[in-house]
Structures are given as structure tokens and as C-alpha cells.
């Protein structure tokens, strides 16, 4: 689903905030997130997800997430396992955050997104006072230039075969990132679709990531809940990707 400007405003009004929070001085330069959203749209990126943190104290200034995809940029996979690179933009208008950009990947076979976190794809930032359309273009161009490296990393994941012991170890460590309670590891490792069957690192990582974030497992004898908070979602995604890299 692609979101219009009107739909974004209905879901996350903080994206449109132009006024400064009351605790900020006159020296603080405010750039509303909608300016960045519109500039990314002009560069061919479409909004695919919108969220904001619930806040009473800082309503209108709280942290928010806008996710983008470009229909002209795809990663072709085997047997229809295609993926689409994403840009994740987070910001707040309380003076505590810059415009932060992360790279993600959306898999069509499971409609599941993951966040890439490694030496090549770290967080890229633009401060409010330094924001220009040209600075945004430079960040986007930098991200796109690194996409061949992302394809190479995914291929490395696919070429790495895990033993049963390694799969159990990975699933156990992945679950520990979410909870300290005992987790049924088979809930985490069992594939839910034919595309995720097998024991290469890519499919194991994807099915574990989907189960951990989606809460599709039992923990302490009870069914887990899915992660709703986008900040926690991003954090777990990055931790899981870093964990998976340790098995290369």
C-alpha cells in the first residue's frame, strides 16, 4: 500500500509539525518531516508505512517513522523470492533527533521487512539546520551506490549452509534478544512457507526474524506478542542481522 499525503497526516500528524517545542530556543532550526517526505517522493520514492510514538506530553513533536520504496529498484531472487530495498526515515520535533536514514529490505513472499545493519549500511543522518534537497539527494545516492554490496551480502547468506546445531544456536540467541524466558525453538525454526524451507543462512535468518518479530512462538508456556513499537522493531532487526553475520 502506498500512502498519500492526506493518509500520512491522519496516521502521524507529527510528520507535519512546523512549530518548535516550547523548550527549544530560537537558535533551533525546525524542518518539518513532511518536507523530507515530499522531497523523497519527488525522487521517485513512495511511502509504504507510517507510524508515530504515542505521547501525551510531547504530542505533535514525538518520534515518527516513514518507510519508502522505489518501484524501479528491485532485488531479483530465485524461485520468485524477490525483494525491494527500502529507506526508513525516523525523526522527532522535540530537538532530540536528526533525520536518520536506514536501509531495509522487503520480501514479497512473506510481506515482511527487515532492517540491514552492518559496516556498509549504518545510520545516515542529516541535521535539521543542515537540511537541503541536495543533502537528501546525496544521502539517497550513497544508499543506492551500496545496493550491489547488499545483493552480495544476501548471496553470501544464501551460500552459507548451517548445521542443525548452528540453526538451534542461532534461534536460541535470537530468541534471547526478545525475552529471557524459555522459548520453544522449533516454533522459531519451523518454516511457514515453501520458500523458507532449507538450512541456508538466508532462509533460516528470515524465518527466525519473522517469528521473533511477529510473536509466532511460545515463551514461558504462553504465546508471545508481536512487536508493535517501531523503535523496538528496528532495534531487534539490527541485532538479528548482526547476529546472522556472525555465522558467515
N, C-alpha and C positions, 0 to 999 in steps of 0.2 A: 504493500500500500504506500502510495506517495501522498504526502500531506501538503495541503495548500496553506497559504499564509493565514487564512481565517481559522483553519483547523489547528494550526500551531498555537494561535492565540487563545483558543478555547481550552487547550490542554495545559499550556505553560505560559501564563501571562507574564511571568518574569522575563521571558525572552525579549519582551518589548519595552521593558523599563528604561526610561530615559533620565529620570530624576536620580540624584545621588542619595545614598543612605544618609540619614541625619548625622551620623557620627563621622562622616568624611569631610575633610577640609576642602576649601576652594581650589587647592592645588591638585586635587584628584580629578583626572580627566575620565569622564564616563563615555564609553562607546557601547550602545545597546547591542545585544547579541543579534537582534534581527538584521542589523547592518551586515554582519558577517554571513548570516543565513542567505540574505539576498545576493550578496557578492558570490557566494559559492553556487547559488542557483544560476547566476549569470555565467559561471564557468562550466556549466553542464551537470552539476551535482543536484540530485533530488533528495528531499527529506523523506526518510523511511521510518523514523522513530522519534518520538518526542516524550520527554519526561522532566519533571521538576521535583525537588525535595519538598515534602510537606513542612511548612513552617508558619507559625503564627507570629512569632517575634519579628522575623525578617521577611514577611510576606511581600512578594514583589521583587525581592533582592536575593532570594535563595538560589542555591546551585541548581543548574539545569543541564540536561543532555539533549543534543540534537545529533541524529545519526544520518549520514548521507551515503548515497550510492550513485555511481555514474553508469548509465545503461550501456555506454560504449566501452567500458573496461571490464573484462571478464577473465577468469582463470579456467581454462577448459580442463576437465578431468576425465579419467577413464570411466566407461560404463555410465555416462551421464552424471557423474559426480562433479558437476560444475560449481564454481564458487565465484563470488563477486567481492572485490575489495571494498571496504567501507572507510569513511572518515568519521570518527567520533569526536564531536566538539563539546567540551564542557566549559562552563563559565558560571560566575555569580556576579551580582552587582552590589556586593557588600564590601568591596575593596580587598577581599581576601584571596582572589584568584585572577589569573590572567586567562586569556583564551588558550585553552590546552587542546591539542590535536593528537589523537591516537589513530593507529591503523587497525582495522578489524577485517574479518573475512566472514561472509555469509554463504553457507552451504545450502543449495536449493533442495537437496534430497531430504533434509530434515528441517528446513526453515530455521536453522539455528545459527547464531552468530558467535564468534569467538574473537577475543582481543589478542593481537600479537604484541609480545613484549620481549625484545632481545636487543642486542647491541646496535642493530641497524634500525629498529623501529621503536625508539624511545618516545617519550612525550615531547612534542614540539610546542613551543609557546610563543604568543605574541602579547605583549603588554597592551593594555587599553590605550595608554598615551602614545604608543608607537604604531597603532594600527593604521594601515593604509591598504587599499586594494592591491597595491604592488607587493606589500609584505605578505598578504594572503596568497597571491599568485606564486610567490617564491616558495612558501611552505608546501603548497599543493604540488608544485613541480618537483620539489625534493622528495615528497612521498611517492609520486608516480615513478620517479627515476629509480627507486629502490624496489619496485614491484618484481622485476626479474629475479632479484635476490630472494623475495618471498616465495616465488614459484620454486626456486631451487631448494629452499628450506622445506617446503611441503613435499617435494620429491625425495628429499633425504628421509623425512619421516616415513614415506611410503616404502622406501628401500630397506628400512630397518625392521628386521623380524624380531619379535620379543618371545622369549620363552614363557612357559606358564608361570614360572617363579617370578619373572620380571613383570608380567602383567598383574599378578597378585600384589606385588610390591608397589607398583605404580598406583593401582587402585586404592591400596591401603593408605599410602601417603597423600593421595588426592583427597580422600575422604577426611583425613585428619586436618586438612586445611579448612574444612567446613564445620566439623564437630569433633569433640573429644569422646563422644560416646561410641560404643561398638557398632560397626556398620556391617551389614550383610554384603560382603564383597561381590558375591555373584549377582546381586541386584545391580551393582555398578558396572560389572563387566559384560553382562548378557546383552547382546545386540538386539535392537528392536526392529531392524530392517535389514534386508539382504545386503545393501550397500555397505553396511558397517560390520559385516561378518569378516573374520580373519584375525590375524595376530600381528599385522604390521603396525608400527607406532602411530601412523596417521589415523587408522580406523579405531584403534584402541583409545587413543587420546580423545577422539571426537565422541565416542560413545560414553566414555567416563566423564568428559566435560559436560555433556548433555544431561547425564544422570545427576551429577553433583549440583549443577545449577538449577535443574528442574525439580529436584527433590524426589526423583524416582528411585527411592531406596528406603529401607527401614533402618532406623537408628535408635538404639536403646529399646528395641521392640516396638517402636512406633514409626509410622510413615513420616518421612521428612517433608518439609515445606519447600516450595520453590523460592529462589531468591528474587525479591521484588525491588529492593533498593539498588538503583543503578550504580551507585558508588561501590557497594559490596560486590555487585556483579562484575564490574571492571577489575576490581582488586583480585577476585578469585580467578578470573580469566587469565590475568597476567601471571599469577602464581602457578596456575596449572600449565601454562605454556612453558614457563621456565623449568618446571618440574619435568615436563616431557623432554625438553632439550637435554637433560642430564642422561637420557637413555640412548642418545645418539653415539 
